[in-house]
């Protein structure tokens, strides 16, 4: 299933913040985590992750630092800040409202398509 | 056993070859990414790290280097789109910023820090130098009846308050050897001796001429320091031409800022009943004017690769306008049959006109790609030079008719000499330009001619400074 571009763009920031809330991470690992969480349904263009990370950094939601990984290469590690966690909280509430609203109307349609996969929608719910 | 080793070695060699090829691909990708203005070096490093992570992961699953690289690049996405996203996030990066060189983390490098300190010290030294004569009992620069009055110590010495520091900055930056330092020092010392020790008549013509021509002659010394070891090379001289144009523009901009600052200073203190004009005239203006030259030179140095040069842009704007004015002037003269009314200042006026046209030509040459074929702008440039030559010829003819009447004063000889120096340059430039447009010669011939001619201006200026006073009896 291909998720539309707009949805990918809208969910990028909360998703990245949520992954960083699990622990500090770097670009490639974040992309990998997104793949795992969405069971491969959310396909990001790798390059697009970085402008998102930089925007979150400018807004003060994440901090970045260069560190040398065990492989000997320098990597830029990102860490969520207090402001980032607060933002994630509001984002989560907003997404829950959207999700609940949609769920309400989905219920009127029957039978629900792919009902078994419902909890994995956006690939976010389980981790929060 | 030997056979086995060979096989292993061959396999190993294959792997190394593969890794080399992979590294070459990374390098190519890096270069490609660096060309995008919105993506900085630290971003390139981050993105390349990502690419390497993906390639490593893919190779671990059994893909070979080429395949892994291709897949990784594909996953990275369209670089144009990625770069657009970077540009949206960092729109300020598209406005090229003037910053001192910084490392990946944005902190200024130690070399840049040291240069900043040296420049500030030199600027302060230049600002202090202009106050130096007061220690020896001379009045301050704003006192008296003006710069051009006889006995004014500032007017003939203006160059020495700032140019030695400017030359010193470049000599330091380019790592000039001690012989070069000595030569620079000797040039300045000799110049200082001439303008101060010659028995000039008070406010005499030769004194004024020497004071006016000295900065031109000493600018050559600055140029030699600027070019470092590259003064013999046309490229080094052309860089100095570019530098001079940019410095002039920066200086004018800084002067505007300085004007606003002094205006506010005087105005604000006036509101609390204090007259700070003496402070402004004695300290702010002269010290600022001297220090600004050094700071301007430093800014030009720092930004040369960052921001497009302004002088060629102005040249592009004004070449058509000057050409149009000259054409209309010539046309009007022919139409009305009016001759040039030879007044005292006419010759100097035409000298200035030639100098402006030469400047337009020089800065157009400095910015032109020597390999590009002739275009409409080249034709316009040639037209401008040609018109200037005709106008100047008309003026010279009018002046020649009355030269015996005027007699040969130092001012007139100096103005005539300047006219000749500029005329020779422009006439030969027009010839070279015409050959280039006709496809019979390379553009680089014009470039070489301009850079080879640079010392002529300085030599003529030095001649006026050194030889005119004795020739005209220190009038």
Interface residues (C-beta under 8 A of the other chain):
Chain A: X26 X27 X28 X31 X45 X46 X47 X48 X50 X51 X54 X55 X58 X66 X73 X74 X75 X76
Chain B: X42 X43 X45 X46 X47 X49 X50 X52 X53 X54 X57 X75 X76 X77 X78 X79 X81 X82 X85 X86 X88 X89 X90 X104 X105
